[in-house]
Amino acid sequence: MADNGWSDGICPAKLGLPKLLLLSLKHVGVVDPPEYTYREYNFRGTLRCDLMIFVGKRTLYPDVDPWFISTTGFRFPDTYRKAA
């Protein structure tokens, strides 16, 4: 974990919606699994989680730039599913 509270990693292929995301990305030519970064913190007494998922270049559509999605939730597992 970094000093600023952010953690990062490679998106895991778990059952459910995140696995569907990974399979969909492979279908459009994204070879490498997406990476994520997140932080959990308390905001006015409520646990919050900010999450960003980064998707790399595609082999089928090389002219499409890498992109990312960001969202906010309450805990990492729920926020990860929301972003997927």
For each residue, the residues with C-beta under 8 A, 3 or more apart:
1: 5 6 7
2: 5 6 7
3:
4: 39
5: 1 2 39 40 41
6: 1 2 37 38 39
7: 1 2 37 38 39
8: 35 36 37 38
9: 12 35 36
10: 33 34 35 36
11: 18 21 22 33 34 35 36 53 80
12: 9 18
13: 18 19 22 33
14: 18 19
15: 19
16: 19 20 81
17: 20 21 81 84
18: 11 12 13 14 21 22 80 81 84
19: 13 14 15 16 22 23
20: 16 17 23 24 84
21: 11 17 18 24 25 34 84
22: 11 13 18 19 25 26 33 34
23: 19 20 26 27
24: 20 21 27 28
25: 21 22 28 30 33 34 55
26: 22 23 29 30 31
27: 23 24
28: 24 25 58 60 61
29: 26 58 59 60 61
30: 25 26 34 55 56 57 58 59
31: 26 56 59
32: 56
33: 10 11 13 22 25
34: 10 11 21 22 25 30 53 54 55 56
35: 8 9 10 11 53 54
36: 8 9 10 11 51 52 53 54 80 83
37: 6 7 8 51 52 54
38: 6 7 8 49 50 51 52 76 79 80
39: 4 5 6 7 49 50
40: 5 47 48 49 75 76
41: 5 47 48 49 50
42: 45 46 47 48
43: 46 48
44:
45: 42
46: 42 43 74
47: 40 41 42 74 75
48: 40 41 42 43 72 73 74
49: 38 39 40 41 72 73 74 75 76 78 79
50: 38 39 41 70 71 72 79
51: 36 37 38 70 71 72 73 76 79 80 82 83
52: 36 37 38 68 69 70
53: 11 34 35 36 68 69 70 83 84
54: 34 35 36 37 66 67 68
55: 25 30 34 66 67 68 69
56: 30 31 32 34 66
57: 30 62 64 65 66
58: 28 29 30 61 62 64
59: 29 30 31 62
60: 28 29
61: 28 29 58 64
62: 57 58 59
63:
64: 57 58 61 67
65: 57
66: 54 55 56 57
67: 54 55 64
68: 52 53 54 55
69: 52 53 55 83
70: 50 51 52 53 83
71: 50 51 79 82 83
72: 48 49 50 51 79
73: 48 49 51 78 79 82
74: 46 47 48 49 78 79
75: 40 47 49 78 79
76: 38 40 49 51 79 80
77: 80 81
78: 49 73 74 75 81 82
79: 38 49 50 51 71 72 73 74 75 76 82 83
80: 11 18 36 38 51 76 77 83 84
81: 16 17 18 77 78 84
82: 51 71 73 78 79
83: 36 51 53 69 70 71 79 80
84: 17 18 20 21 53 80 81
